[in-house]
């Protein structure tokens, strides 16, 4: 009997399937991409019969005529002084071309670490304000508004806003803002990219992954198996395929591509074809690298003419003092990293070449953010090849010896490579400190390229306006001539906090619109206002436990005893001269401002790494 019911059900479905096309005879086919009507918006006539009725369709979601395609490129863990495009010694010819035909923004800032930067970028708002104070990982999320890792629906993403403006939307690569609990095969999927406005996505949801064998590779809402190729090649192929299919289906519909590769986050994995391009190029070491890059930056006008290079961090050894075997080892780490960055520049070039060949590039607005934070300090003083060989548990001499014996593994699919801290400082030239140091420019100051010849008249211009990653959203909307929808999926949208950079596109002297900005990562914090900056480093010497010398005792950590410093970035852009004692009133003014911003943006309560490690405030514990 049950079998007969099943057969009947199937038959009905089949019958309906064949009958549906005949409905078209009663009226015109609905236009594509139309929003649903509601009782309050419906303007047709509904009678008892079709003859007594008059159908009505809402206007399709359609971008304004001539609206540009939009491409956002966000690299991972790249310091200000890495790419040749901003004075570094690592070749990035495709970025060079975009910058030389567009604009270089030299005073642009990120949040200091991956998930906070991405949440701020995607929403145009501060990262605590959208609930991503640290990460969305179960180990770092906490049951407070600023830290639960769940972006509210009233703070829609750029993809949701562009889709409401008639765009096709695609994301490839690293996502990083889905709570761990939601990443399984059963979701829920509303916090995956496809639930946040993207038509398609391929990549990984976590903060880092193996580039050849990613354990949690996803496409749309499905986990898929990797094919053994470098992931950056895979996502580039998919980006091109997504755009190509959409262009063929709807040639007049613009697209938005969010291209966010895992490069150059650890593990640094790239074929020798790329890393061997730099054989011997870094044998002079990180001290000489810093000096060369600093002079390049000053000569090109990327940094002020008065600038001075900060002293090498006292806890990093002078290159000349290292034994030859260590120099060889450390140079190879940087060769691999450099090859990795050049390789990802090449992958970006593939997307650009496709857009040119398909006739779409001339009307494409491109933003390139070279790093979601500064260069990473997570490689320890001596670099990482096998993460199981920890400097916390292995004596220093043995750790170095083990790395020397694994020399040939550096950068291979079998290794989990990250370079030594000395190279991180070099890659952050001309700034101090590193990724996750929200108090320091080395953690938050990254290069930005904007390319859009249709509107930008000056080729290769330099812009010094202060900017923040939250500004890219409103800049995109204004430059593309779009409007922000008041509602998305029936939910009224909150205002943006970022400020548009559009006024500076053709006016190098345009005033800075983003005049106030807080930074906070794991209780290291700072506040910027009109060129002044107050900052407090909660961790000892801005180096976390991973890099703290063995046998040493960590100093007491007390928020009230954190030492605040004061800098005038208008005259001292890379934080060399502490003015806290000279201008105590200004320091107090900024500390009070930080407190006000903390309350407004849900920064409180302060959460230290130790709080996380001890799971004192882990939100899951409250549910047990």
C-alpha positions as CSV (number, residue, x, y, z in Angstrom):
1,X,0.0,0.0,0.0
2,X,2.8,2.4,0.9
3,X,4.5,1.6,-2.3
4,X,1.4,2.6,-4.3
5,X,1.2,6.0,-2.4
6,X,4.8,6.6,-3.4
7,X,4.1,5.8,-7.1
8,X,1.0,8.1,-7.0
9,X,3.0,11.0,-5.5
10,X,5.7,10.6,-8.1
11,X,3.2,10.5,-10.9
12,X,1.5,13.7,-9.6
13,X,4.9,15.5,-9.5
14,X,5.7,14.4,-13.0
15,X,2.3,15.4,-14.3
16,X,2.7,18.9,-12.7
17,X,6.2,19.2,-14.1
18,X,4.9,18.7,-17.6
19,X,2.0,21.0,-17.0
20,X,3.8,23.9,-15.6
21,X,5.1,25.4,-18.9
22,X,1.6,25.8,-20.1
23,X,0.9,28.4,-17.4
24,X,2.9,30.9,-19.5
25,X,0.0,31.2,-21.9
26,X,-2.0,33.1,-19.3
27,X,0.4,36.0,-19.1
28,X,4.0,37.3,-19.7
29,X,6.9,35.3,-18.1
30,X,8.1,36.9,-14.8
31,X,11.2,39.1,-15.3
32,X,14.4,37.7,-13.8
33,X,15.8,38.7,-10.4
34,X,12.6,40.2,-8.9
35,X,12.1,40.6,-5.2
36,X,8.9,39.1,-3.6
37,X,5.9,41.4,-3.3
38,X,4.1,41.9,0.0
39,X,0.4,42.8,0.8
40,X,1.5,46.4,1.4
41,X,3.6,46.7,-1.8
42,X,1.4,44.8,-4.2
43,X,0.0,47.0,-6.9
44,X,-2.0,44.5,-9.0
45,X,-5.7,43.5,-8.9
46,X,-6.7,40.2,-7.3
47,X,-10.2,39.0,-8.3
48,X,-11.9,35.7,-7.9
49,X,-10.9,34.7,-11.4
50,X,-8.0,35.4,-13.7
51,X,-10.3,37.4,-16.0
52,X,-11.2,39.7,-13.1
53,X,-7.5,40.1,-12.0
54,X,-4.5,42.1,-13.2
55,X,-1.1,40.7,-12.4
56,X,1.8,42.9,-11.3
57,X,5.5,42.3,-10.8
58,X,7.8,44.3,-8.6
59,X,10.7,45.9,-10.5
60,X,13.6,43.5,-10.9
61,X,16.7,44.1,-8.9
62,X,18.9,45.7,-11.5
63,X,22.2,47.6,-11.1
64,X,22.3,51.2,-12.6
65,X,23.4,51.3,-16.2
66,X,27.1,51.3,-16.4
67,X,27.6,50.2,-12.8
68,X,31.1,48.6,-12.4
69,X,32.1,45.1,-11.6
70,X,33.7,45.1,-8.2
71,X,36.7,43.0,-7.1
72,X,38.0,43.0,-3.5
73,X,41.4,41.3,-3.0
74,X,42.4,40.6,0.6
75,X,45.7,38.9,1.3
76,X,46.6,37.3,4.6
77,X,49.6,38.1,6.9
78,X,51.5,40.5,4.7
79,X,53.5,43.3,6.2
80,X,53.7,46.8,4.8
81,X,57.3,46.3,3.6
82,X,56.9,42.9,1.9
83,X,55.6,43.7,-1.7
84,X,57.7,45.5,-4.2
85,X,54.6,47.6,-4.9
86,X,55.2,49.4,-1.6
87,X,59.0,49.3,-1.5
88,X,59.6,45.7,-0.5
89,X,62.0,43.2,-2.1
90,X,59.4,40.6,-3.2
91,X,58.2,40.9,-6.8
92,X,54.5,41.6,-7.2
93,X,54.2,42.7,-10.9
94,X,50.4,42.5,-11.1
95,X,50.0,44.6,-8.0
96,X,52.5,47.0,-9.5
97,X,50.5,47.4,-12.6
98,X,47.3,48.0,-10.7
99,X,49.0,50.6,-8.4
100,X,50.8,52.3,-11.3
101,X,47.5,52.8,-13.1
102,X,45.5,53.6,-10.0
103,X,46.2,54.8,-6.5
104,X,48.4,53.8,-3.6
105,X,47.0,54.5,-0.1
106,X,49.8,54.6,2.4
107,X,47.9,55.4,5.5
108,X,45.4,52.5,5.5
109,X,44.7,50.3,8.5
110,X,43.3,46.9,9.3
111,X,42.0,45.5,12.6
112,X,45.3,43.7,13.4
113,X,44.2,40.1,13.0
114,X,42.2,38.0,10.5
115,X,38.6,37.5,11.7
116,X,38.2,41.0,13.1
117,X,39.5,42.6,9.9
118,X,37.3,40.4,7.7
119,X,34.1,41.1,9.7
120,X,34.8,44.9,9.6
121,X,35.6,44.8,5.9
122,X,32.5,42.8,5.0
123,X,30.1,44.9,7.1
124,X,31.6,48.4,7.0
125,X,31.5,48.5,10.7
126,X,33.8,48.0,13.7
127,X,34.5,44.4,14.5
128,X,33.2,44.4,18.1
129,X,30.1,46.2,16.9
130,X,29.4,43.2,14.7
131,X,30.3,40.7,17.5
132,X,33.7,39.6,16.2
133,X,36.0,40.8,19.0
134,X,38.5,38.0,18.6
135,X,37.6,35.1,16.4
136,X,34.5,33.1,15.7
137,X,36.3,29.9,16.9
138,X,34.8,28.0,19.8
139,X,38.1,28.5,21.7
140,X,38.1,32.3,21.5
141,X,34.4,33.2,21.3
142,X,32.7,34.3,24.5
143,X,29.1,34.9,25.5
144,X,29.1,38.7,25.3
145,X,27.8,41.0,22.5
146,X,31.3,41.9,21.3
147,X,32.6,38.4,21.3
148,X,30.0,35.8,20.4
149,X,31.2,35.6,16.8
150,X,27.8,36.0,15.2
151,X,27.3,38.9,12.8
152,X,23.8,40.3,13.3
153,X,21.4,40.3,10.4
154,X,20.8,44.1,10.7
155,X,24.5,44.6,9.9
156,X,24.3,43.2,6.3
157,X,27.5,42.4,4.4
158,X,28.7,44.1,1.2
159,X,27.5,41.0,-0.7
160,X,24.0,41.3,0.6
161,X,23.9,45.0,-0.2
162,X,25.3,44.5,-3.7
163,X,22.9,41.7,-4.4
164,X,20.1,44.0,-3.5
165,X,21.6,46.3,-6.1
166,X,21.4,43.7,-8.8
167,X,24.9,42.2,-8.7
168,X,26.0,38.6,-9.0
169,X,28.2,37.8,-6.0
170,X,31.1,35.4,-5.5
171,X,33.6,34.6,-2.8
172,X,36.7,32.4,-3.0
173,X,39.3,31.5,-0.4
174,X,39.3,32.2,3.3
175,X,36.1,33.2,5.1
176,X,37.0,33.1,8.8
177,X,33.8,34.5,10.3
178,X,31.6,31.4,10.7
179,X,31.3,30.1,14.2
180,X,33.0,26.7,14.6
181,X,29.8,25.1,15.8
182,X,28.1,26.0,12.5
183,X,30.7,24.6,10.1
184,X,29.5,20.9,10.0
185,X,27.6,19.3,7.1
186,X,24.3,20.3,8.8
187,X,25.2,24.0,9.2
188,X,23.1,26.0,9.9
189,X,24.3,27.8,6.8
190,X,23.0,31.3,7.4
191,X,26.5,32.3,8.6
192,X,28.3,30.7,5.7
193,X,29.2,32.9,2.7
194,X,26.0,31.8,0.9
195,X,24.0,32.8,3.9
196,X,25.7,36.2,3.9
197,X,24.9,37.3,0.4
198,X,27.2,35.3,-1.9
199,X,25.7,33.3,-4.8
200,X,28.7,31.0,-4.7
201,X,31.8,30.3,-2.6
202,X,34.7,27.9,-2.5
203,X,37.3,27.9,0.1
204,X,37.6,27.3,3.8
205,X,35.7,28.6,6.8
206,X,38.5,28.5,9.4
207,X,41.4,30.9,9.9
208,X,44.1,28.8,8.3
209,X,44.4,25.6,6.3
210,X,46.9,23.3,4.5
211,X,47.3,24.6,1.0
212,X,47.5,21.2,-0.7
213,X,45.3,19.1,1.5
214,X,42.8,21.3,3.2
215,X,40.9,19.1,5.7
216,X,37.7,21.2,5.5
217,X,37.3,22.5,2.0
218,X,33.8,23.7,1.1
219,X,31.9,24.8,-2.0
220,X,28.6,26.6,-1.4
221,X,27.1,24.5,1.4
222,X,28.9,21.3,0.9
223,X,32.2,19.8,2.1
224,X,34.3,18.6,-0.8
225,X,37.5,16.7,-1.3
226,X,40.7,18.6,-2.4
227,X,42.3,17.5,-5.7
228,X,45.9,17.8,-4.6
229,X,46.6,21.1,-6.4
230,X,47.6,24.2,-4.5
231,X,44.4,25.7,-3.1
232,X,45.2,29.1,-4.6
233,X,45.1,27.7,-8.1
234,X,41.8,26.0,-7.3
235,X,40.1,29.1,-6.0
236,X,41.4,31.2,-8.9
237,X,40.0,28.7,-11.4
238,X,36.7,28.8,-9.6
239,X,36.6,32.6,-9.5
240,X,37.1,32.8,-13.2
241,X,34.5,30.0,-13.8
242,X,31.9,31.8,-11.6
243,X,32.3,35.1,-13.4
244,X,32.4,33.5,-16.8
245,X,29.1,31.6,-16.3
246,X,27.4,34.6,-14.9
247,X,28.6,36.8,-17.8
248,X,27.3,34.4,-20.4
249,X,24.0,34.1,-18.7
250,X,23.5,37.8,-18.0
251,X,26.1,39.9,-19.9
252,X,24.6,43.2,-18.5
253,X,24.7,42.2,-14.9
254,X,27.8,43.3,-12.9
255,X,29.5,41.0,-10.5
256,X,31.2,41.3,-7.2
257,X,34.2,39.0,-6.5
258,X,35.7,38.7,-3.0
259,X,39.0,37.1,-3.6
260,X,40.6,36.2,-0.2
261,X,43.3,33.6,-0.5
262,X,44.9,31.9,2.4
263,X,48.2,33.3,1.2
264,X,50.4,34.3,2.8
265,X,49.2,32.9,6.1
266,X,51.1,29.9,7.5
267,X,51.6,27.3,6.4
268,X,53.8,28.8,3.7
269,X,53.5,26.2,1.0
270,X,54.5,26.8,-2.6
271,X,56.3,24.8,-5.3
272,X,60.0,25.3,-5.8
273,X,59.3,26.8,-9.2
274,X,58.3,29.9,-7.2
275,X,60.5,29.7,-4.1
276,X,63.7,29.1,-6.1
277,X,63.2,32.4,-7.9
278,X,64.6,33.9,-4.7
279,X,67.6,31.6,-4.2
280,X,70.4,33.6,-2.5
281,X,68.3,36.8,-2.6
282,X,68.0,37.1,1.2
283,X,71.5,35.9,2.2
284,X,72.3,39.4,3.4
285,X,69.7,38.9,6.1
286,X,66.9,40.8,7.8
287,X,68.9,43.8,8.9
288,X,70.0,44.7,5.4
289,X,66.5,43.9,4.1
290,X,65.0,46.5,6.4
291,X,67.6,49.1,5.4
292,X,67.0,48.6,1.7
293,X,63.2,48.6,1.9
294,X,63.2,51.7,4.1
295,X,65.3,53.6,1.5
296,X,63.0,52.3,-1.3
297,X,59.9,53.5,0.6
298,X,61.4,56.9,1.3
299,X,62.6,57.4,-2.2
300,X,59.2,56.5,-3.7
301,X,57.4,58.8,-1.3
302,X,55.5,56.0,0.4
303,X,56.7,57.2,3.8
304,X,57.6,60.8,5.0
305,X,60.9,62.3,4.0
306,X,61.8,62.9,7.7
307,X,61.3,59.2,8.6
308,X,63.8,57.2,10.5
309,X,64.0,53.4,10.8
310,X,63.3,52.1,14.3
311,X,66.0,50.1,15.9
312,X,65.9,46.4,15.5
313,X,63.8,44.8,18.3
314,X,66.2,44.0,21.1
315,X,65.0,40.4,21.3
316,X,65.9,39.7,17.6
317,X,69.5,38.8,17.0
318,X,71.6,40.8,14.6
319,X,71.9,38.8,11.4
320,X,75.7,39.1,11.4
321,X,75.9,37.4,14.8
322,X,74.2,34.3,13.6
323,X,76.2,31.2,12.7
324,X,76.4,30.4,8.9
325,X,74.2,27.3,9.3
326,X,71.4,29.4,10.9
327,X,71.8,32.1,8.3
328,X,71.3,29.5,5.6
329,X,68.2,28.1,7.3
330,X,66.6,31.4,8.0
331,X,67.3,32.7,4.5
332,X,65.5,29.7,3.0
333,X,62.4,30.5,5.1
334,X,62.3,33.9,3.5
335,X,62.9,32.5,0.0
336,X,59.8,30.4,0.4
337,X,57.7,33.2,1.8
338,X,58.7,35.5,-1.0
339,X,57.9,32.8,-3.6
340,X,54.5,32.3,-2.0
341,X,53.7,36.1,-2.3
342,X,54.9,36.3,-5.9
343,X,52.8,33.2,-6.6
344,X,49.6,34.7,-5.3
345,X,50.3,37.9,-7.3
346,X,50.5,35.6,-10.3
347,X,47.1,34.0,-9.4
348,X,45.6,37.5,-9.2
349,X,47.1,38.2,-12.5
350,X,45.2,35.3,-14.0
351,X,41.9,36.8,-12.9
352,X,42.8,40.1,-14.4
353,X,43.9,38.5,-17.7
354,X,40.6,36.7,-17.9
355,X,38.7,40.0,-17.3
356,X,40.7,41.7,-20.0
357,X,40.2,38.9,-22.5
358,X,36.4,38.8,-21.8
359,X,36.1,42.6,-22.2
360,X,35.0,43.2,-18.6
361,X,38.1,44.8,-17.0
362,X,37.6,48.3,-18.3
363,X,34.6,48.7,-16.1
364,X,35.9,47.0,-13.0
365,X,36.6,48.7,-9.7
366,X,39.4,46.9,-7.9
367,X,40.6,47.2,-4.3
368,X,43.7,45.3,-3.2
369,X,44.4,45.1,0.5
370,X,47.9,43.7,0.9
371,X,47.4,42.0,4.3
372,X,44.6,41.7,6.8
373,X,47.2,42.6,9.4
374,X,50.9,43.0,9.7
375,X,53.4,40.2,9.2
376,X,53.0,37.3,11.6
377,X,55.0,36.8,14.8
378,X,53.7,33.2,15.0
379,X,56.8,31.6,13.4
380,X,58.7,32.0,16.7
381,X,62.3,33.3,16.8
382,X,63.6,30.3,14.8
383,X,60.8,29.5,12.3
384,X,58.5,26.6,12.2
385,X,58.7,23.5,9.9
386,X,57.0,20.8,12.0
387,X,54.6,22.3,14.5
388,X,54.9,19.2,16.7
389,X,58.4,20.3,17.3
390,X,57.6,23.1,19.7
391,X,60.1,25.7,21.0
392,X,58.1,25.7,24.2
393,X,59.0,22.0,25.0
394,X,62.2,21.6,23.0
395,X,65.5,23.1,24.2
396,X,66.5,25.9,21.9
397,X,69.7,24.3,20.5
398,X,67.9,21.1,19.7
399,X,65.0,23.0,18.1
400,X,67.3,24.8,15.8
401,X,69.2,21.6,15.0
402,X,66.0,19.8,14.1
403,X,65.0,22.7,11.8
404,X,68.4,22.6,10.1
405,X,68.0,18.9,9.4
406,X,64.5,19.6,7.9
407,X,65.9,22.3,5.6
408,X,64.7,20.6,2.4
409,X,61.2,20.4,3.7
410,X,60.6,24.1,4.1
411,X,57.7,25.2,2.0
412,X,56.7,21.7,0.9
413,X,53.2,20.1,1.2
414,X,54.5,17.9,3.9
415,X,55.7,20.9,6.1
416,X,53.8,23.5,8.1
417,X,56.2,26.4,7.4
418,X,56.3,29.8,9.0
419,X,59.3,32.1,8.9
420,X,61.3,33.4,12.0
421,X,60.3,36.6,13.8
422,X,63.3,38.5,12.4
423,X,61.7,38.3,8.9
424,X,58.3,39.4,10.3
425,X,60.0,42.6,11.6
426,X,61.6,43.1,8.2
427,X,58.4,42.5,6.3
428,X,56.8,45.2,8.5
429,X,59.3,47.9,7.6
430,X,59.1,50.8,8.5
431,X,56.9,49.9,11.6
432,X,57.4,48.3,14.9
433,X,55.9,45.0,16.1
434,X,53.6,42.5,14.4
435,X,50.3,40.9,13.7
436,X,47.8,40.9,16.6
437,X,49.5,43.9,18.2
438,X,46.5,46.2,18.0
439,X,48.4,48.9,19.8
440,X,51.2,49.2,17.2
441,X,51.2,50.3,13.5
442,X,53.1,47.1,12.7
443,X,50.0,45.2,13.5
444,X,47.5,47.3,11.8
445,X,49.1,49.4,9.0
446,X,48.7,47.8,5.6
447,X,49.0,48.9,1.9
448,X,45.9,49.6,-0.1
449,X,45.6,49.8,-3.9
450,X,42.5,51.3,-5.7
451,X,42.2,50.8,-9.4
452,X,39.3,52.3,-11.5
453,X,40.5,54.3,-14.5
454,X,36.9,55.1,-15.4
455,X,36.9,57.5,-12.5
456,X,40.5,57.9,-11.3
457,X,42.3,60.3,-13.5
458,X,45.8,60.2,-11.9
459,X,47.9,57.1,-12.7
460,X,50.2,56.0,-9.9
461,X,49.0,58.6,-7.4
462,X,49.8,58.4,-3.7
463,X,47.2,59.1,-1.1
464,X,47.9,59.8,2.6
465,X,44.4,60.1,4.0
466,X,43.9,58.0,7.1
467,X,41.7,55.0,6.3
468,X,40.4,51.9,7.9
469,X,39.2,48.6,6.6
470,X,35.6,49.5,7.4
471,X,35.9,52.3,4.8
472,X,36.1,49.9,1.8
473,X,32.3,49.1,1.9
474,X,31.1,52.7,1.8
475,X,33.8,53.6,-0.8
476,X,32.5,50.8,-3.0
477,X,28.9,51.9,-2.8
478,X,29.7,55.6,-3.6
479,X,32.2,54.9,-6.4
480,X,29.8,52.4,-8.0
481,X,26.9,54.9,-7.8
482,X,24.7,52.6,-5.8
483,X,22.3,53.0,-2.9
484,X,22.2,51.2,0.4
485,X,18.9,49.3,0.8
486,X,16.9,50.2,3.9
487,X,15.9,46.6,4.4
488,X,17.6,43.3,3.6
489,X,15.4,40.2,3.8
490,X,12.8,42.2,5.7
491,X,15.3,43.4,8.3
492,X,16.0,47.1,8.7
493,X,19.7,47.8,8.4
494,X,21.9,49.6,10.9
495,X,24.1,52.5,9.7
496,X,27.6,52.0,8.5
497,X,30.6,53.2,10.6
498,X,33.2,53.3,7.8
499,X,33.8,56.5,5.9
500,X,34.1,56.7,2.1
501,X,37.5,57.3,0.6
502,X,35.9,58.4,-2.7
503,X,36.5,62.1,-2.3
504,X,40.3,61.4,-2.4
505,X,40.2,59.5,-5.7
506,X,40.8,62.7,-7.7
507,X,41.9,65.0,-4.9
508,X,45.2,64.2,-3.2
509,X,44.5,67.0,-0.7
510,X,41.0,65.9,0.2
511,X,40.5,66.0,4.0
512,X,40.5,62.8,6.0
513,X,37.0,61.7,6.8
514,X,37.8,58.9,9.1
515,X,39.2,60.9,12.0
516,X,38.6,58.5,14.9
517,X,39.3,54.7,15.3
518,X,39.9,52.3,18.1
519,X,42.0,49.1,17.9
520,X,41.8,46.1,20.2
521,X,43.1,42.5,20.0
522,X,43.4,40.4,23.2
523,X,43.5,43.5,25.4
524,X,46.4,45.2,23.5
525,X,44.6,48.4,22.5
526,X,44.9,51.9,21.0
527,X,42.8,54.8,20.0
528,X,43.4,57.2,17.1
529,X,42.0,60.7,16.8
530,X,43.0,63.4,14.3
531,X,46.6,62.2,14.0
532,X,47.2,61.5,17.7
533,X,47.3,57.9,19.0
534,X,47.4,56.5,22.5
535,X,48.2,52.8,22.9
536,X,48.8,50.2,25.6
537,X,50.4,46.8,25.1
538,X,49.0,44.3,27.5
539,X,51.4,41.5,26.5
540,X,55.0,41.7,27.5
541,X,57.1,43.5,25.0
542,X,54.4,42.9,22.3
543,X,55.6,39.3,22.0
544,X,53.2,36.6,23.1
545,X,54.0,33.4,25.1
546,X,55.0,31.5,22.1
547,X,58.0,33.8,21.7
548,X,58.8,34.3,25.4
549,X,62.2,33.1,26.4
550,X,62.4,29.8,28.2
551,X,63.1,30.0,31.9
552,X,61.8,33.5,32.2
553,X,58.8,34.5,34.3
554,X,56.0,36.3,32.6
555,X,55.4,39.7,34.3
556,X,52.1,40.4,36.0
557,X,49.3,41.3,33.7
558,X,47.0,44.0,35.2
559,X,44.9,46.2,32.9
560,X,45.2,49.1,35.3
561,X,49.0,48.8,35.3
562,X,49.3,48.6,31.5
563,X,51.6,51.4,30.3
564,X,50.0,53.8,27.9
565,X,52.1,55.6,25.3
566,X,51.3,58.6,23.2
567,X,52.3,59.5,19.6
568,X,51.7,62.3,17.2
569,X,51.5,60.4,14.0
570,X,51.3,63.6,12.0
571,X,55.0,64.2,12.9
572,X,56.0,60.7,13.9
573,X,54.2,58.2,11.6
574,X,56.0,55.1,12.8
575,X,55.8,55.7,16.6
576,X,59.3,56.4,17.6
577,X,58.8,59.2,20.1
578,X,56.6,58.6,23.2
579,X,54.9,61.9,24.3
580,X,52.9,60.5,27.2
581,X,54.9,62.4,29.8
582,X,55.1,65.6,27.8
583,X,51.3,65.8,27.1
584,X,49.5,64.0,29.9
585,X,46.3,66.0,29.2
586,X,46.2,64.7,25.6
587,X,46.8,61.2,26.8
588,X,43.9,61.4,29.3
589,X,41.7,62.8,26.6
590,X,42.4,59.8,24.3
591,X,42.1,57.2,27.1
592,X,38.6,58.7,27.9
593,X,37.8,58.5,24.2
594,X,38.8,54.8,24.1
595,X,36.5,54.1,27.1
596,X,33.6,55.8,25.3
597,X,34.3,53.8,22.1
598,X,34.6,50.6,24.1
599,X,31.2,51.1,25.6
600,X,29.7,52.0,22.3
601,X,31.2,49.1,20.3
602,X,30.9,46.3,22.9
603,X,34.6,46.0,23.6
604,X,34.1,45.3,27.3
605,X,34.8,43.0,29.1
606,X,38.5,42.8,28.4
607,X,39.4,39.2,27.6
608,X,43.0,38.1,27.9
609,X,44.6,35.1,26.2
610,X,44.9,33.5,29.6
611,X,41.1,33.9,30.1
612,X,40.6,31.9,26.9
613,X,43.3,29.3,27.7
614,X,41.8,28.6,31.1
615,X,38.3,28.6,29.6
616,X,37.0,30.8,32.4
617,X,34.5,32.6,30.1
618,X,34.0,30.1,27.3
619,X,30.4,30.4,26.3
620,X,29.9,26.7,25.9
621,X,30.5,26.2,29.6
622,X,27.4,28.2,30.3
623,X,25.4,25.7,28.4
624,X,26.6,22.6,30.2
